[in-house]
Amino acid sequence: MGISTFSIIIPLYNKERQIARTLDSVLAQTMADYEVIVVDDGSRDNGSEIVKDYSTKDSRVRYIYKENGGVSSARNRGIQEAKGEWILFLDGDDCLMQDALTTFDTMRQKYPDCLMFVGGQRNIREKYVEKKDVDRITKSPFFSLWLNRFWPCPGDTIIHRTLPDNYGLFDEQISFFEDIDDAMRHIGIFQQGCIAI
């Protein structure tokens, strides 16, 4: 497999009931230039077998097993394995909108100097879709991003693959709000260029 534009890194830990839906959303993307790296963080359910089945059917899906070390260590392992120029983290119980990668691809080409792009989120509970208003403004630009669901989170953010090298990997001592910690430690990203889409 050649180097892809996007590397989608999915940590897997006991997500047997959700992982198929997550992978289906990724494989339904309107562009095909990506790889999917599922890092099994020592799951104790049947999620690993589900992912292995997907990997036999689609060469873009790679399954990697590691001893349990937490979500941060799983994401770090995914970064080490990634071949794409851009990295998107996705949780094992989240889904991508069908045009997510196409939208990110359009933006990265339009703004070639930016190293990070942040999109929006929707919370889906069964058939109910909650979409937050995106017109709330505060004096703090970062708090405003968070209020409007434009805070960097797994599934709504792509980062250039040079950022982990320049700003460090995920702190493996943290397994809750580790994405916020990562964004705060990499706050220089915003000074180098970040677009909220």
Biotite code that builds the C-alpha atoms (Angstrom):
import biotite.structure as struc

atoms = struc.array([
    struc.Atom([0.000, 0.000, 0.000], chain_id="A", res_id=1, res_name="MET", atom_name="CA", element="C"),
    struc.Atom([1.317, 3.457, -0.914], chain_id="A", res_id=2, res_name="GLY", atom_name="CA", element="C"),
    struc.Atom([1.348, 6.441, 1.380], chain_id="A", res_id=3, res_name="ILE", atom_name="CA", element="C"),
    struc.Atom([-2.180, 7.730, 1.883], chain_id="A", res_id=4, res_name="SER", atom_name="CA", element="C"),
    struc.Atom([-3.351, 11.291, 2.353], chain_id="A", res_id=5, res_name="THR", atom_name="CA", element="C"),
    struc.Atom([-5.115, 10.396, 5.590], chain_id="A", res_id=6, res_name="PHE", atom_name="CA", element="C"),
    struc.Atom([-4.345, 7.970, 8.391], chain_id="A", res_id=7, res_name="SER", atom_name="CA", element="C"),
    struc.Atom([-7.419, 7.319, 10.530], chain_id="A", res_id=8, res_name="ILE", atom_name="CA", element="C"),
    struc.Atom([-6.352, 5.981, 13.923], chain_id="A", res_id=9, res_name="ILE", atom_name="CA", element="C"),
    struc.Atom([-8.961, 4.136, 15.987], chain_id="A", res_id=10, res_name="ILE", atom_name="CA", element="C"),
    struc.Atom([-8.119, 2.867, 19.487], chain_id="A", res_id=11, res_name="PRO", atom_name="CA", element="C"),
    struc.Atom([-10.165, -0.220, 20.289], chain_id="A", res_id=12, res_name="LEU", atom_name="CA", element="C"),
    struc.Atom([-11.068, -1.321, 23.782], chain_id="A", res_id=13, res_name="TYR", atom_name="CA", element="C"),
    struc.Atom([-14.220, -3.379, 24.393], chain_id="A", res_id=14, res_name="ASN", atom_name="CA", element="C"),
    struc.Atom([-16.248, -1.764, 21.600], chain_id="A", res_id=15, res_name="LYS", atom_name="CA", element="C"),
    struc.Atom([-17.692, -4.945, 20.130], chain_id="A", res_id=16, res_name="GLU", atom_name="CA", element="C"),
    struc.Atom([-21.171, -3.416, 19.844], chain_id="A", res_id=17, res_name="ARG", atom_name="CA", element="C"),
    struc.Atom([-20.027, -0.206, 18.125], chain_id="A", res_id=18, res_name="GLN", atom_name="CA", element="C"),
    struc.Atom([-16.891, -0.883, 16.066], chain_id="A", res_id=19, res_name="ILE", atom_name="CA", element="C"),
    struc.Atom([-18.680, -2.215, 12.959], chain_id="A", res_id=20, res_name="ALA", atom_name="CA", element="C"),
    struc.Atom([-20.783, 0.957, 12.732], chain_id="A", res_id=21, res_name="ARG", atom_name="CA", element="C"),
    struc.Atom([-17.643, 3.058, 13.140], chain_id="A", res_id=22, res_name="THR", atom_name="CA", element="C"),
    struc.Atom([-15.754, 1.191, 10.415], chain_id="A", res_id=23, res_name="LEU", atom_name="CA", element="C"),
    struc.Atom([-18.770, 1.274, 8.098], chain_id="A", res_id=24, res_name="ASP", atom_name="CA", element="C"),
    struc.Atom([-18.853, 5.075, 8.402], chain_id="A", res_id=25, res_name="SER", atom_name="CA", element="C"),
    struc.Atom([-15.159, 5.277, 7.538], chain_id="A", res_id=26, res_name="VAL", atom_name="CA", element="C"),
    struc.Atom([-15.394, 2.921, 4.573], chain_id="A", res_id=27, res_name="LEU", atom_name="CA", element="C"),
    struc.Atom([-18.376, 4.889, 3.222], chain_id="A", res_id=28, res_name="ALA", atom_name="CA", element="C"),
    struc.Atom([-16.299, 8.049, 2.722], chain_id="A", res_id=29, res_name="GLN", atom_name="CA", element="C"),
    struc.Atom([-16.692, 9.864, -0.600], chain_id="A", res_id=30, res_name="THR", atom_name="CA", element="C"),
    struc.Atom([-12.921, 9.786, -1.119], chain_id="A", res_id=31, res_name="MET", atom_name="CA", element="C"),
    struc.Atom([-10.773, 6.665, -0.944], chain_id="A", res_id=32, res_name="ALA", atom_name="CA", element="C"),
    struc.Atom([-7.235, 7.936, -0.264], chain_id="A", res_id=33, res_name="ASP", atom_name="CA", element="C"),
    struc.Atom([-6.845, 6.870, 3.350], chain_id="A", res_id=34, res_name="TYR", atom_name="CA", element="C"),
    struc.Atom([-5.736, 4.068, 5.617], chain_id="A", res_id=35, res_name="GLU", atom_name="CA", element="C"),
    struc.Atom([-7.463, 2.879, 8.786], chain_id="A", res_id=36, res_name="VAL", atom_name="CA", element="C"),
    struc.Atom([-5.306, 1.769, 11.713], chain_id="A", res_id=37, res_name="ILE", atom_name="CA", element="C"),
    struc.Atom([-7.238, 0.035, 14.480], chain_id="A", res_id=38, res_name="VAL", atom_name="CA", element="C"),
    struc.Atom([-5.083, -0.392, 17.584], chain_id="A", res_id=39, res_name="VAL", atom_name="CA", element="C"),
    struc.Atom([-6.551, -3.031, 19.877], chain_id="A", res_id=40, res_name="ASP", atom_name="CA", element="C"),
    struc.Atom([-5.578, -1.974, 23.396], chain_id="A", res_id=41, res_name="ASP", atom_name="CA", element="C"),
    struc.Atom([-5.992, -5.424, 24.930], chain_id="A", res_id=42, res_name="GLY", atom_name="CA", element="C"),
    struc.Atom([-9.755, -5.739, 24.408], chain_id="A", res_id=43, res_name="SER", atom_name="CA", element="C"),
    struc.Atom([-11.542, -8.561, 26.193], chain_id="A", res_id=44, res_name="ARG", atom_name="CA", element="C"),
    struc.Atom([-14.554, -8.817, 23.903], chain_id="A", res_id=45, res_name="ASP", atom_name="CA", element="C"),
    struc.Atom([-15.090, -9.877, 20.279], chain_id="A", res_id=46, res_name="ASN", atom_name="CA", element="C"),
    struc.Atom([-14.260, -6.468, 18.767], chain_id="A", res_id=47, res_name="GLY", atom_name="CA", element="C"),
    struc.Atom([-10.883, -7.693, 17.563], chain_id="A", res_id=48, res_name="SER", atom_name="CA", element="C"),
    struc.Atom([-12.470, -10.447, 15.465], chain_id="A", res_id=49, res_name="GLU", atom_name="CA", element="C"),
    struc.Atom([-14.821, -7.933, 13.881], chain_id="A", res_id=50, res_name="ILE", atom_name="CA", element="C"),
    struc.Atom([-11.914, -5.684, 12.902], chain_id="A", res_id=51, res_name="VAL", atom_name="CA", element="C"),
    struc.Atom([-9.880, -8.615, 11.572], chain_id="A", res_id=52, res_name="LYS", atom_name="CA", element="C"),
    struc.Atom([-12.820, -9.549, 9.369], chain_id="A", res_id=53, res_name="ASP", atom_name="CA", element="C"),
    struc.Atom([-12.935, -6.005, 7.956], chain_id="A", res_id=54, res_name="TYR", atom_name="CA", element="C"),
    struc.Atom([-9.173, -6.084, 7.330], chain_id="A", res_id=55, res_name="SER", atom_name="CA", element="C"),
    struc.Atom([-9.484, -9.233, 5.207], chain_id="A", res_id=56, res_name="THR", atom_name="CA", element="C"),
    struc.Atom([-12.125, -7.533, 3.056], chain_id="A", res_id=57, res_name="LYS", atom_name="CA", element="C"),
    struc.Atom([-10.489, -4.095, 2.660], chain_id="A", res_id=58, res_name="ASP", atom_name="CA", element="C"),
    struc.Atom([-6.706, -3.633, 2.483], chain_id="A", res_id=59, res_name="SER", atom_name="CA", element="C"),
    struc.Atom([-6.979, -0.080, 3.844], chain_id="A", res_id=60, res_name="ARG", atom_name="CA", element="C"),
    struc.Atom([-7.918, -1.486, 7.271], chain_id="A", res_id=61, res_name="VAL", atom_name="CA", element="C"),
    struc.Atom([-5.026, -2.602, 9.473], chain_id="A", res_id=62, res_name="ARG", atom_name="CA", element="C"),
    struc.Atom([-5.429, -4.363, 12.807], chain_id="A", res_id=63, res_name="TYR", atom_name="CA", element="C"),
    struc.Atom([-2.692, -3.987, 15.431], chain_id="A", res_id=64, res_name="ILE", atom_name="CA", element="C"),
    struc.Atom([-2.749, -5.621, 18.857], chain_id="A", res_id=65, res_name="TYR", atom_name="CA", element="C"),
    struc.Atom([-0.956, -4.263, 21.912], chain_id="A", res_id=66, res_name="LYS", atom_name="CA", element="C"),
    struc.Atom([-1.119, -5.003, 25.617], chain_id="A", res_id=67, res_name="GLU", atom_name="CA", element="C"),
    struc.Atom([-3.519, -2.765, 27.498], chain_id="A", res_id=68, res_name="ASN", atom_name="CA", element="C"),
    struc.Atom([-1.934, 0.587, 28.238], chain_id="A", res_id=69, res_name="GLY", atom_name="CA", element="C"),
    struc.Atom([-4.774, 3.060, 27.836], chain_id="A", res_id=70, res_name="GLY", atom_name="CA", element="C"),
    struc.Atom([-6.206, 5.111, 25.009], chain_id="A", res_id=71, res_name="VAL", atom_name="CA", element="C"),
    struc.Atom([-3.229, 7.488, 24.868], chain_id="A", res_id=72, res_name="SER", atom_name="CA", element="C"),
    struc.Atom([-0.765, 4.653, 24.335], chain_id="A", res_id=73, res_name="SER", atom_name="CA", element="C"),
    struc.Atom([-3.035, 3.176, 21.659], chain_id="A", res_id=74, res_name="ALA", atom_name="CA", element="C"),
    struc.Atom([-3.145, 6.486, 19.812], chain_id="A", res_id=75, res_name="ARG", atom_name="CA", element="C"),
    struc.Atom([0.635, 6.836, 20.096], chain_id="A", res_id=76, res_name="ASN", atom_name="CA", element="C"),
    struc.Atom([1.092, 3.380, 18.600], chain_id="A", res_id=77, res_name="ARG", atom_name="CA", element="C"),
    struc.Atom([-1.209, 4.391, 15.749], chain_id="A", res_id=78, res_name="GLY", atom_name="CA", element="C"),
    struc.Atom([0.868, 7.515, 15.119], chain_id="A", res_id=79, res_name="ILE", atom_name="CA", element="C"),
    struc.Atom([4.004, 5.373, 14.909], chain_id="A", res_id=80, res_name="GLN", atom_name="CA", element="C"),
    struc.Atom([2.329, 3.104, 12.336], chain_id="A", res_id=81, res_name="GLU", atom_name="CA", element="C"),
    struc.Atom([0.723, 5.885, 10.267], chain_id="A", res_id=82, res_name="ALA", atom_name="CA", element="C"),
    struc.Atom([1.811, 6.392, 6.662], chain_id="A", res_id=83, res_name="LYS", atom_name="CA", element="C"),
    struc.Atom([-0.506, 9.274, 5.766], chain_id="A", res_id=84, res_name="GLY", atom_name="CA", element="C"),
    struc.Atom([0.380, 12.951, 5.607], chain_id="A", res_id=85, res_name="GLU", atom_name="CA", element="C"),
    struc.Atom([-2.616, 13.854, 7.790], chain_id="A", res_id=86, res_name="TRP", atom_name="CA", element="C"),
    struc.Atom([-3.865, 12.095, 10.925], chain_id="A", res_id=87, res_name="ILE", atom_name="CA", element="C"),
    struc.Atom([-7.454, 11.843, 12.094], chain_id="A", res_id=88, res_name="LEU", atom_name="CA", element="C"),
    struc.Atom([-8.208, 10.226, 15.462], chain_id="A", res_id=89, res_name="PHE", atom_name="CA", element="C"),
    struc.Atom([-11.572, 8.506, 15.741], chain_id="A", res_id=90, res_name="LEU", atom_name="CA", element="C"),
    struc.Atom([-12.972, 6.741, 18.800], chain_id="A", res_id=91, res_name="ASP", atom_name="CA", element="C"),
    struc.Atom([-14.271, 3.202, 18.398], chain_id="A", res_id=92, res_name="GLY", atom_name="CA", element="C"),
    struc.Atom([-17.845, 4.275, 19.091], chain_id="A", res_id=93, res_name="ASP", atom_name="CA", element="C"),
    struc.Atom([-17.928, 7.383, 16.873], chain_id="A", res_id=94, res_name="ASP", atom_name="CA", element="C"),
    struc.Atom([-18.831, 7.788, 13.211], chain_id="A", res_id=95, res_name="CYS", atom_name="CA", element="C"),
    struc.Atom([-17.706, 10.061, 10.404], chain_id="A", res_id=96, res_name="LEU", atom_name="CA", element="C"),
    struc.Atom([-20.123, 11.920, 8.183], chain_id="A", res_id=97, res_name="MET", atom_name="CA", element="C"),
    struc.Atom([-19.870, 10.538, 4.652], chain_id="A", res_id=98, res_name="GLN", atom_name="CA", element="C"),
    struc.Atom([-18.138, 13.638, 3.259], chain_id="A", res_id=99, res_name="ASP", atom_name="CA", element="C"),
    struc.Atom([-15.835, 14.278, 6.250], chain_id="A", res_id=100, res_name="ALA", atom_name="CA", element="C"),
    struc.Atom([-12.565, 13.415, 4.501], chain_id="A", res_id=101, res_name="LEU", atom_name="CA", element="C"),
    struc.Atom([-13.593, 15.197, 1.298], chain_id="A", res_id=102, res_name="THR", atom_name="CA", element="C"),
    struc.Atom([-14.317, 18.343, 3.323], chain_id="A", res_id=103, res_name="THR", atom_name="CA", element="C"),
    struc.Atom([-10.986, 18.136, 5.133], chain_id="A", res_id=104, res_name="PHE", atom_name="CA", element="C"),
    struc.Atom([-9.195, 17.449, 1.838], chain_id="A", res_id=105, res_name="ASP", atom_name="CA", element="C"),
    struc.Atom([-10.736, 20.521, 0.227], chain_id="A", res_id=106, res_name="THR", atom_name="CA", element="C"),
    struc.Atom([-9.722, 22.711, 3.152], chain_id="A", res_id=107, res_name="MET", atom_name="CA", element="C"),
    struc.Atom([-6.149, 21.451, 3.367], chain_id="A", res_id=108, res_name="ARG", atom_name="CA", element="C"),
    struc.Atom([-5.682, 22.217, -0.323], chain_id="A", res_id=109, res_name="GLN", atom_name="CA", element="C"),
    struc.Atom([-7.275, 25.653, 0.013], chain_id="A", res_id=110, res_name="LYS", atom_name="CA", element="C"),
    struc.Atom([-5.081, 26.550, 3.027], chain_id="A", res_id=111, res_name="TYR", atom_name="CA", element="C"),
    struc.Atom([-1.770, 24.736, 2.434], chain_id="A", res_id=112, res_name="PRO", atom_name="CA", element="C"),
    struc.Atom([0.053, 26.523, 5.281], chain_id="A", res_id=113, res_name="ASP", atom_name="CA", element="C"),
    struc.Atom([-2.346, 25.277, 7.966], chain_id="A", res_id=114, res_name="CYS", atom_name="CA", element="C"),
    struc.Atom([-1.324, 22.291, 10.044], chain_id="A", res_id=115, res_name="LEU", atom_name="CA", element="C"),
    struc.Atom([-4.644, 21.575, 11.747], chain_id="A", res_id=116, res_name="MET", atom_name="CA", element="C"),
    struc.Atom([-8.299, 21.687, 10.755], chain_id="A", res_id=117, res_name="PHE", atom_name="CA", element="C"),
    struc.Atom([-11.201, 21.424, 13.196], chain_id="A", res_id=118, res_name="VAL", atom_name="CA", element="C"),
    struc.Atom([-14.752, 20.573, 12.120], chain_id="A", res_id=119, res_name="GLY", atom_name="CA", element="C"),
    struc.Atom([-18.035, 20.316, 13.984], chain_id="A", res_id=120, res_name="GLY", atom_name="CA", element="C"),
    struc.Atom([-19.761, 17.462, 15.812], chain_id="A", res_id=121, res_name="GLN", atom_name="CA", element="C"),
    struc.Atom([-23.225, 16.059, 16.123], chain_id="A", res_id=122, res_name="ARG", atom_name="CA", element="C"),
    struc.Atom([-24.395, 13.976, 19.059], chain_id="A", res_id=123, res_name="ASN", atom_name="CA", element="C"),
    struc.Atom([-26.688, 11.193, 17.914], chain_id="A", res_id=124, res_name="ILE", atom_name="CA", element="C"),
    struc.Atom([-28.809, 9.349, 20.459], chain_id="A", res_id=125, res_name="ARG", atom_name="CA", element="C"),
    struc.Atom([-30.793, 6.669, 18.680], chain_id="A", res_id=126, res_name="GLU", atom_name="CA", element="C"),
    struc.Atom([-32.856, 8.668, 16.142], chain_id="A", res_id=127, res_name="LYS", atom_name="CA", element="C"),
    struc.Atom([-32.415, 12.026, 17.841], chain_id="A", res_id=128, res_name="TYR", atom_name="CA", element="C"),
    struc.Atom([-29.735, 14.327, 16.445], chain_id="A", res_id=129, res_name="VAL", atom_name="CA", element="C"),
    struc.Atom([-28.522, 17.209, 18.570], chain_id="A", res_id=130, res_name="GLU", atom_name="CA", element="C"),
    struc.Atom([-26.782, 19.962, 16.645], chain_id="A", res_id=131, res_name="LYS", atom_name="CA", element="C"),
    struc.Atom([-25.496, 22.834, 18.719], chain_id="A", res_id=132, res_name="LYS", atom_name="CA", element="C"),
    struc.Atom([-25.805, 26.404, 17.504], chain_id="A", res_id=133, res_name="ASP", atom_name="CA", element="C"),
    struc.Atom([-22.547, 27.675, 16.100], chain_id="A", res_id=134, res_name="VAL", atom_name="CA", element="C"),
    struc.Atom([-23.062, 31.362, 16.769], chain_id="A", res_id=135, res_name="ASP", atom_name="CA", element="C"),
    struc.Atom([-21.994, 31.598, 20.405], chain_id="A", res_id=136, res_name="ARG", atom_name="CA", element="C"),
    struc.Atom([-19.094, 33.983, 20.924], chain_id="A", res_id=137, res_name="ILE", atom_name="CA", element="C"),
    struc.Atom([-17.004, 34.589, 24.022], chain_id="A", res_id=138, res_name="THR", atom_name="CA", element="C"),
    struc.Atom([-13.950, 36.714, 24.754], chain_id="A", res_id=139, res_name="LYS", atom_name="CA", element="C"),
    struc.Atom([-11.823, 33.563, 24.822], chain_id="A", res_id=140, res_name="SER", atom_name="CA", element="C"),
    struc.Atom([-11.281, 32.147, 21.324], chain_id="A", res_id=141, res_name="PRO", atom_name="CA", element="C"),
    struc.Atom([-10.529, 28.662, 22.688], chain_id="A", res_id=142, res_name="PHE", atom_name="CA", element="C"),
    struc.Atom([-13.612, 28.607, 24.931], chain_id="A", res_id=143, res_name="PHE", atom_name="CA", element="C"),
    struc.Atom([-15.651, 29.815, 21.972], chain_id="A", res_id=144, res_name="SER", atom_name="CA", element="C"),
    struc.Atom([-14.312, 26.940, 19.895], chain_id="A", res_id=145, res_name="LEU", atom_name="CA", element="C"),
    struc.Atom([-15.328, 24.508, 22.630], chain_id="A", res_id=146, res_name="TRP", atom_name="CA", element="C"),
    struc.Atom([-18.795, 26.019, 23.038], chain_id="A", res_id=147, res_name="LEU", atom_name="CA", element="C"),
    struc.Atom([-19.407, 25.759, 19.330], chain_id="A", res_id=148, res_name="ASN", atom_name="CA", element="C"),
    struc.Atom([-18.145, 22.169, 19.146], chain_id="A", res_id=149, res_name="ARG", atom_name="CA", element="C"),
    struc.Atom([-15.059, 23.306, 17.280], chain_id="A", res_id=150, res_name="PHE", atom_name="CA", element="C"),
    struc.Atom([-12.665, 22.185, 20.000], chain_id="A", res_id=151, res_name="TRP", atom_name="CA", element="C"),
    struc.Atom([-10.163, 19.645, 18.695], chain_id="A", res_id=152, res_name="PRO", atom_name="CA", element="C"),
    struc.Atom([-11.649, 16.233, 19.494], chain_id="A", res_id=153, res_name="CYS", atom_name="CA", element="C"),
    struc.Atom([-11.328, 12.771, 17.979], chain_id="A", res_id=154, res_name="PRO", atom_name="CA", element="C"),
    struc.Atom([-13.379, 12.552, 14.817], chain_id="A", res_id=155, res_name="GLY", atom_name="CA", element="C"),
    struc.Atom([-13.578, 16.273, 14.067], chain_id="A", res_id=156, res_name="ASP", atom_name="CA", element="C"),
    struc.Atom([-9.912, 17.199, 13.708], chain_id="A", res_id=157, res_name="THR", atom_name="CA", element="C"),
    struc.Atom([-7.056, 16.443, 11.349], chain_id="A", res_id=158, res_name="ILE", atom_name="CA", element="C"),
    struc.Atom([-3.454, 17.269, 12.178], chain_id="A", res_id=159, res_name="ILE", atom_name="CA", element="C"),
    struc.Atom([-0.392, 17.253, 9.977], chain_id="A", res_id=160, res_name="HIS", atom_name="CA", element="C"),
    struc.Atom([1.823, 14.298, 10.763], chain_id="A", res_id=161, res_name="ARG", atom_name="CA", element="C"),
    struc.Atom([4.727, 16.626, 11.712], chain_id="A", res_id=162, res_name="THR", atom_name="CA", element="C"),
    struc.Atom([2.857, 17.963, 14.761], chain_id="A", res_id=163, res_name="LEU", atom_name="CA", element="C"),
    struc.Atom([3.375, 14.922, 17.029], chain_id="A", res_id=164, res_name="PRO", atom_name="CA", element="C"),
    struc.Atom([7.087, 15.077, 16.193], chain_id="A", res_id=165, res_name="ASP", atom_name="CA", element="C"),
    struc.Atom([7.311, 18.786, 16.993], chain_id="A", res_id=166, res_name="ASN", atom_name="CA", element="C"),
    struc.Atom([4.976, 18.936, 20.003], chain_id="A", res_id=167, res_name="TYR", atom_name="CA", element="C"),
    struc.Atom([5.063, 15.428, 21.454], chain_id="A", res_id=168, res_name="GLY", atom_name="CA", element="C"),
    struc.Atom([2.819, 12.413, 21.579], chain_id="A", res_id=169, res_name="LEU", atom_name="CA", element="C"),
    struc.Atom([-0.157, 11.832, 23.873], chain_id="A", res_id=170, res_name="PHE", atom_name="CA", element="C"),
    struc.Atom([0.689, 11.697, 27.583], chain_id="A", res_id=171, res_name="ASP", atom_name="CA", element="C"),
    struc.Atom([0.267, 7.986, 28.370], chain_id="A", res_id=172, res_name="GLU", atom_name="CA", element="C"),
    struc.Atom([-0.413, 8.733, 32.038], chain_id="A", res_id=173, res_name="GLN", atom_name="CA", element="C"),
    struc.Atom([-3.717, 10.321, 31.026], chain_id="A", res_id=174, res_name="ILE", atom_name="CA", element="C"),
    struc.Atom([-6.694, 8.318, 29.765], chain_id="A", res_id=175, res_name="SER", atom_name="CA", element="C"),
    struc.Atom([-9.528, 10.808, 30.319], chain_id="A", res_id=176, res_name="PHE", atom_name="CA", element="C"),
    struc.Atom([-9.650, 14.178, 28.516], chain_id="A", res_id=177, res_name="PHE", atom_name="CA", element="C"),
    struc.Atom([-6.358, 13.149, 26.971], chain_id="A", res_id=178, res_name="GLU", atom_name="CA", element="C"),
    struc.Atom([-7.408, 14.844, 23.724], chain_id="A", res_id=179, res_name="ASP", atom_name="CA", element="C"),
    struc.Atom([-7.861, 18.174, 25.544], chain_id="A", res_id=180, res_name="ILE", atom_name="CA", element="C"),
    struc.Atom([-4.478, 17.745, 27.222], chain_id="A", res_id=181, res_name="ASP", atom_name="CA", element="C"),
    struc.Atom([-2.923, 17.027, 23.843], chain_id="A", res_id=182, res_name="ASP", atom_name="CA", element="C"),
    struc.Atom([-4.503, 20.124, 22.300], chain_id="A", res_id=183, res_name="ALA", atom_name="CA", element="C"),
    struc.Atom([-3.397, 22.340, 25.191], chain_id="A", res_id=184, res_name="MET", atom_name="CA", element="C"),
    struc.Atom([0.184, 21.082, 24.995], chain_id="A", res_id=185, res_name="ARG", atom_name="CA", element="C"),
    struc.Atom([0.158, 21.748, 21.271], chain_id="A", res_id=186, res_name="HIS", atom_name="CA", element="C"),
    struc.Atom([-1.324, 25.209, 21.604], chain_id="A", res_id=187, res_name="ILE", atom_name="CA", element="C"),
    struc.Atom([1.409, 26.468, 19.297], chain_id="A", res_id=188, res_name="GLY", atom_name="CA", element="C"),
    struc.Atom([-0.516, 24.750, 16.527], chain_id="A", res_id=189, res_name="ILE", atom_name="CA", element="C"),
    struc.Atom([-3.023, 27.584, 16.603], chain_id="A", res_id=190, res_name="PHE", atom_name="CA", element="C"),
    struc.Atom([-0.255, 30.129, 16.120], chain_id="A", res_id=191, res_name="GLN", atom_name="CA", element="C"),
    struc.Atom([1.042, 28.212, 13.095], chain_id="A", res_id=192, res_name="GLN", atom_name="CA", element="C"),
    struc.Atom([-2.345, 27.880, 11.485], chain_id="A", res_id=193, res_name="GLY", atom_name="CA", element="C"),
    struc.Atom([-5.622, 26.237, 12.386], chain_id="A", res_id=194, res_name="CYS", atom_name="CA", element="C"),
    struc.Atom([-8.882, 26.456, 10.500], chain_id="A", res_id=195, res_name="ILE", atom_name="CA", element="C"),
    struc.Atom([-12.292, 25.716, 12.031], chain_id="A", res_id=196, res_name="ALA", atom_name="CA", element="C"),
    struc.Atom([-14.630, 24.478, 9.323], chain_id="A", res_id=197, res_name="ILE", atom_name="CA", element="C"),
])
